[in-house]
Amino acid sequence: MGVGLFCYLGCMAMRMVPVFTDDVTGAEYREDQLQKVRFEVGGVMHELDLGPENHKKFVRAIGPFYEAALQLMKERVPEAPKPRKRPQREAYPAVADIEKRRAIREWWQENWEAAGVKEPTNRGRIPHEVTEAYEANGGKPVRKRRAPVVVETPFSG
């Protein structure tokens, strides 16, 4: 009957059983009794499944050639250069680092105009120039620079 999406009268279950055979004689073997033999001749790779007897025959037949041959390692393909790794950061920064950043950000909020750095933000990285100004002042408030006072006198000219 037909085989397809629908099974009509007469359908039955099918069971597939793998059969392992010697490639030379066709004799059947259990999977664990067969041995795979791979060899290259003239730049072409070959593979045979051989039973125990044919495997012995194969080894005896190539024995003199095998003994005289130069054994080669598998040829290595040069690896692509690995990308440089960035130093790994710790999952959680040290508490001291967090507190230092908090102190720098507070100092920045209060002293940005006097220190001559850009206006502070509440988020994101702290610019390098702000950190340098903070460290240069030791975290202390920056004194506002006073404009020079010009006093006119009858003698100034």
Secondary structure, 3 states (H helix, E strand, C coil): CCCCCCCCCCCCCCCCCCCEECCCCCCEECHHHCEEEEEEECCEEEEEEECHHHHHHHHHHHHHHHHHCCCCCCCCCCCCCCCCCCCCCCCCCCHHHHHHHHHHHHHHHHHHHHHCCCCCCCCCCCCHHHHHHHHHCCCCCCCCCCCCCCCCCCCCC
